[in-house]
Amino acid sequence: MNKTLTKLAGALALCIGFAGSALAAGTIDITTVNDKKQPIKLEVPYMPERIAALNYTTVDILDQLGLGDRIVGMVKSSAVPAHLQKYADDPKIVNLGTMKELDLEALMSLQPDMIFSSDRTVRQYKTFSMIAPTVASYVEYQSGFFEGFKANLIRHGEIFGKQAEVAEVIKQYSDRIAAMRAQADDKTAMLGLFTGGSLHVLGDKGRMSLITHDIGFNNQAVGVDVNHGNTSSYELFVQKNPDYLFILDKDVAVGRNAKSATMLMNNELIMQTDAHKNGRVVFLQPGDTWYLTDGGIEALDMMLDNVEAAMKL
């Protein structure tokens, strides 16, 4: 890492010259977070041309806004969601490593106008900022999934001059979620995440909170840890006995070899629940969309499709 930082510092003068041309075209001030996840004001290029995407959410958003041709580098060595595979297959887009282990030399060589990091790499903000203005791009769940989705999408819209398009996307999804909420307010659910072959139960302010906090299923496990939840016994699901069980298999989503959630949920205890008896054990698909791209425009469309289909069961 020290050698890489030395190379970054040595190349900084070259980067400054390149970035200067981008900044000359105009800049705007936006709010992002630093390496400690503290809010900061940052001057960034307006309508930047060369984008390095260290997350799949930004790739999805730029694709849907008709700006995919501005992506010059992205993480390709992690599992790539199927709806974004065309970018991973594009030889003109440089592979920047995985979402957790980045190729910093490749990133530096691109001389991007802007870098969009992720929740997995936000702590490297200072390093990235030596190369180009860096904005964190991910959904902050604490105020609810949809609020985090909107904030991140609006930030992209401001940077790329796509405010009108973004406003229309938000309106369409707001209306859609409101209609779903009207149908879900009398239904109970629990959220389960499989990781490392273990089942965890999730609360209302973390991953999958779209289903409970926003769409309005009554979560029977309110107050659970918001990251990967608490390791849960299958007895808890029997005890709470919700109308629906929504299950996300992280292991499959990230390409990890482990027993599938479908197999693990096929047990005598789960079969005792009303959710199982009524065919309402819902495996969230595509799992990589729910886990890796949940802040994307197309991703959210697929996620809502998933829940809408479940509500018809």
C-alpha positions, 0 to 999 in steps of 0.5 A: 500500500505504501508503494502505491501511495508513493506512486500516487503522490508522484503522479499527482502533478500529472493528474492535476493537469488533467483534472484542471481541464475538467474543472474548467468546464464548470464545477458544482458543490455537492455533499458526500462523506469522507473516510470517517463517513462524516458529511462534507462539501465537495467541489466536483466537475459538472457533467464529468466525462471519464468515470471510475465506478467502484460500485455497481449502483453508479453503473446502473444509474449511469446506464439508465440515464444514458451515460454508460459510455462515460464509464472508463473503469469499474470493478469487474473481478467481483460478481457482476449483476447480470443486468450490468454484465455488458459493461463488465464484458466491454474491453474498453472499460478497465478492470479495477479489481474487486469491490473490496480489493481495488487495483489502485494503479489501474485507477490512477492510470485512467486519470478519471474526472471523477471516482464514485466509491462505495460503502465498502471503500469509503474509508479509502477516500483520502487515497482516491482523492489524490487521483480525482474528486471522489463521491461515495455512492451507496444507499444509507439505510438509517432514514429508510431505504427509499430516502437513501435511494433518493438522496444518492440518485439526486446527487448523481442527477445534480452532477450529470445535469439529469435532475429532470430525469431523476425527478421523474424516476423518483415520482414513478417509484414513489407512486408505485411504493405508495400503492404497494404500501396500501396493500401491505399495511395489514401483513406481517413479515420477517426478513432473513439473510443467509451468509456463510450458511447461517441465517440472520434476521434483519430489522427495519433500518438495514438491508431489505428495509424496502420491504418493511420500512417503505412498502410497509410489511409489519416486521416481526423482528423490529429492533434487530441489528441493521447490518447483517442482523442477529444469528437466528434460530429457526424456532424464532420464525415459528414463534413469530409466525409471520405471513411472509418470509423474505429471504436473501441468499448473500452467499449466492449473490457474491458468488460464494460456495455455500449451501443454498438458502432454498435447501436450508429453509427446507426444514421441518420447523419452517414448514410449520409456519403459515408463510410456508403453508401458504407458499409465501416463503419468498427468495429474493431474486436476483440476489446480486441485485438486492445485495450489490446494486440495491441503489440502482434505477433498474435494480429497484425496478426488479426489486419492486417486481419481486415484492409485487409478485410475492404480494399476489401469493 
